[in-house]
Amino acid sequence: MATYKGIKGVKVVTKATDPTASEAEGTVWYNSTGDALKYAIQGAGAWASGGNMSTLRAQDGMSNA
């Protein structure tokens, strides 16, 4: 079975309290006070923002016959 250290190259850090959001981003840690393994992933980016898709592209593949 793969270990976190084997995959990421670092051990899971044990902390008594959760780190701040900026410190935690992209990390995994064990909260010894809450007895829980925790992780923080990077939030959703701006890739999802933008205008509506044009009508022609939205109907791509439909027949106009």
C-alpha positions as CSV (number, residue, x, y, z in Angstrom):
1,M,0.0,0.0,0.0
2,A,1.3,3.5,-0.9
3,T,2.0,5.9,1.9
4,Y,1.6,9.7,1.8
5,K,5.3,10.0,2.3
6,G,5.9,7.7,-0.6
7,I,3.6,9.7,-2.9
8,K,4.4,13.2,-1.8
9,G,7.8,12.8,-0.2
10,V,6.9,14.3,3.1
11,K,5.3,13.0,6.3
12,V,1.9,14.1,7.5
13,V,2.5,16.8,10.1
14,T,0.8,16.6,13.5
15,K,-0.6,19.9,14.8
16,A,-2.6,20.8,17.9
17,T,-4.6,23.5,16.0
18,D,-5.5,24.0,12.4
19,P,-3.1,26.3,10.5
20,T,-4.4,29.5,8.9
21,A,-6.0,29.2,5.5
22,S,-3.0,30.6,3.7
23,E,-0.6,28.3,5.5
24,A,-2.9,25.2,5.0
25,E,-3.6,25.6,1.3
26,G,-2.4,22.5,-0.6
27,T,-1.4,20.6,2.6
28,V,-2.4,17.6,4.7
29,W,-2.1,17.5,8.5
30,Y,-3.3,15.6,11.5
31,N,-5.1,17.7,14.1
32,S,-4.3,15.9,17.4
33,T,-6.8,17.9,19.5
34,G,-9.7,17.0,17.2
35,D,-8.3,13.6,16.4
36,A,-8.8,14.2,12.7
37,L,-6.8,14.0,9.5
38,K,-7.4,17.2,7.6
39,Y,-6.5,18.7,4.2
40,A,-6.9,22.1,2.4
41,I,-7.3,22.2,-1.3
42,Q,-6.8,25.2,-3.5
43,G,-10.1,27.0,-4.1
44,A,-11.9,27.3,-7.4
45,G,-10.2,29.7,-9.8
46,A,-11.4,32.2,-12.3
47,W,-11.6,29.6,-15.0
48,A,-15.3,29.2,-14.4
49,S,-16.1,32.9,-14.9
50,G,-17.0,34.5,-18.2
51,G,-19.9,35.3,-20.5
52,N,-22.5,33.0,-21.9
53,M,-21.6,30.7,-24.8
54,S,-22.7,32.1,-28.2
55,T,-25.8,30.6,-29.7
56,L,-23.9,29.1,-32.6
57,R,-21.5,27.2,-30.4
58,A,-24.2,26.2,-27.9
59,Q,-26.0,24.5,-30.8
60,D,-22.9,22.9,-32.3
61,G,-23.8,19.5,-33.8
62,M,-27.5,20.2,-34.3
63,S,-29.0,20.0,-37.8
64,N,-30.4,23.2,-39.4
65,A,-32.2,21.2,-42.1
